[in-house]
């Protein structure tokens, strides 16, 4: 999902019909400091996917930058300054969704040499330092927090705020940085972040998908989101077709960023 807070809260580009002779514009809402998804230098995989969609729609790509934290949707889609968010969980109720273009899961991340963790029932989790993402008061915390809490595993859990310090590069990656520094022994992280961080830093991490359990899902389908309503339905349909046309290129982009898919 585009940003971790979207996973807890359970976003699209509109191309209005242009006047004759005018090139249409794909207006994308995005975070300027949120790798591996997006940044204002166009280095994220959602930047690359937006470029492919604009190409398929024969549209110019235009960004509205806003941090993906509290107020993001209200100040972007809600104000009508942009029309599309790339990387929206299909279960997010505030949007009209395209077809999913990938499916990924939360993963356990362990350094090479440590036995991989495959389940929250693994006895090792009661003695290891476990890092998890936390969203806080603005939304429901991600599934790893609930899974550990229901098992009474609390004292050895370290939470890393998804929002983080926005003055630093890509705050949601702080969880993986802590694992790299040895401050924690294992992380339960969203797969696209973990895969990208391991690849970008040439780290011998082992990523193990977390299997679902009763009442908790760790796997999510990801879409492009637009505003709900008849006005944006033509845009949603055009994006659907563009995603189908560009699926091979999108798959290559995801693979190049180390995004695990299920």
N, C-alpha and C positions, 0 to 999 in steps of 0.2 A: 504494500500500500504506500501511497505517496509519502506520507509522513506517519510516524507511529501513532500520533494522536487520532488520525482518521480510523485506525484499527479499533481504538477504544470507543470512538463516537459512533461507530458504525452508523469527485470534484471534476474540461471538457473544453471545447473551443467552438464558438458559434461562427458560422459563415453566413452572414445575411446575404440575401440576393442583391448583388450590386447593380448599379445603374449601368446602362450600356457603355462598354468601353472602359469600365472601372474594374481593377483587379480586386477580387474579394479578399478579406482579411480574416485569418484565423486568430481570434483573440483568446489567449491562454492565460489563466491565472496560475502563478507558480511562486515558489519560495526561492529567493535569491541566494540562500545559504543552507542547502539541505542535500548534499551528496549522500548517497549515490543517485538521488532522484533528480534534483535540479539545482542550478545556481545561475547567477547572472552572467556567467561566462559561457553558458551553454554546455557544460561539461557532464551533466547528469544523463542517465538513460532516459528519463522522461523528456528531457530536452531533445534528445535524438529521436524519440518516438513522435514528439510534436512536429519535428521537421519532416518526418516521413508522411504524417497526416496532411500537413500543409502542401507537400509535394503532390500527394494523391488528389487533393481537392483543388490544386492549381491556385492556391491562395498564398498571400503574404502572411508570414508568421509575426504576430505582435504579442508581447508579454505585458502583463500587469504584475509587478512584483509585490509580494506581501508575505511576511513570515507565516508559516503554517502553524499557528497556535491560536489561542482564543481570539475570535473576531475575524478569522481568515475568510470564511464563507460570507459573512455579513458584509465585509468591506470589499469583496471582489465580485462574486456572482450576484450577491444581494443588491449591490449598488449598480449593477449593470455595466461596470467598467471593463468586464471581460466575460467570456461566455463558456469557457471550457476548463475543467481541471483534469489533468492526466493522472491516472493512478488512484482510482476510487474503489474501495471495497464494494462488491456487488450488493452487500447487505445494507449499505448506507441508505437510510430512508429519505434523506433530504434531496435526492437527485433522481433524474431520469438517466438510465444507464444504457450504454452500448453493450454489445456482446463482450464477454470477458476475453481479454487478449493474453492473459497468463494466469496461472494458479500457483501459489507458493504457500509455504507454511513456516511456522515458528520452528526453530531448530535449537538443539543443544550444541554449544560450541565448546570444544575441549582442545587444549594444546596437544600436539603430537607427543606421544609417549604416555599419556594418561588414558586409562580405559574409557571408551566412549560411554556417555550416559544415554540410555534409550527410553527411559520412562521416569516420571516423577515419583514412582514407587521404588526406584533404585535406592537401596540403603545408604549408598555413598553420599547421597544428597543431605543426609543428616549431619555430616561432618565436614563437607566441603563448603567453601565460601562461594555462594551462588549470586551472580549478578543478574538482575532483571530490569526491564524498562518500566518506568512509572510515569503515568500521565498526570495524576494529581486530581485536584478539585474540579478541573474543567471537563472531565469525562471519565468513563469507566476505565479502570486500569486493564491492561492487556491480560490474556488468559494465564500466563505463567504465574502472576501474582495470586490469582484465585486458586490455581492448582496447588501451590505451596501452602497457602493459608488453610485450605480444607484438610491438609495433612498435618497441620500444626508445625510446619517447618518455617520458623520465623526468625529466630535469633541469629542464624548464620546467613541471612539474606541481605544483600546490599542493593538498594534501589538507585537507579540512575535516571534522573528526570529527562523525559523526552525533549522538553523545551530547552533545558540546559542554559548555559550562558551564551546568548546569541552573538556576543562579541567574538566568540571562538568559531573556528571552522566547523560546520556541520555538527551542531550539538548532539543530535541523536546517536552519533557514533561514539560518544563517551563511554558507553558500556563496553564496546569492543576494545577501546583504547585501554581501559582498566584491565581487561583480560591480557592484553599484550604486555602490560607492565607487571603482571603477576599479582595485582591487587586482589583478584578473585581467581578461583580455580576453574569455574565453569560459568558459562553465560547461557541464558535462555533468551534468544534474540529472534527478531524477525529475519527470515532467511535472506531476502535481498540485501539487507544491510550487512549481515554476517559474511555472505559470499563475496560481496564487493570488497569489504575491508580486508579479508584474508588475501584476495587476489591482488589488490592494489599495494599491499605491504609485503607480499611474498611470504606470508605466514603459514606454517604447517598446521593449521587448525583442522580439526575433524568436525564436520557438520552432520548432525543426525536429526532427521525430521522427527518431530514429536507426534506420536500417534494420538488420535482423538480419544476422549473418554466421556463418560456420561455427563451431559450438561456443559461440556466445554469442547469447543472446536479450535484447532490450531492452524487450520488450512483455510485460505480465503481466495476467492476469485477476484481478479482486479479488472476494472473497466475504465472507460472514459465517461465522465459525468457531465451532464448539462442540467439546466433548470427544468423543473417539471412544468408541463403545460403544453397546449397545442402550439404555441408560438415557437417553441424550440424543438418540436418533434421532427420537422424536416431536417434540422441540423443533426439530430441524433441518428436519423436514418442514413444521412450522408456519411457520418463518421463510422457507422456500422460497416458500410460498404468499403470505406477507405481502410478500416482495420482488416477486413477480409483480403483486400488487394495487397496490403503491405505486411501480411502475417509472416511471410518468410523473412523479410527484412527485419521485422520486429524481433523475431526469434533470434536472429544473429546478434542484434543489439543486446538483448537480455543475456545471451551466452557470453558476450564479450565483457560484461560487467559481473560475471560470476553469479548471476541470479539463479538460485535453485528453483526448479519447477516440478510440480507434482501432477 
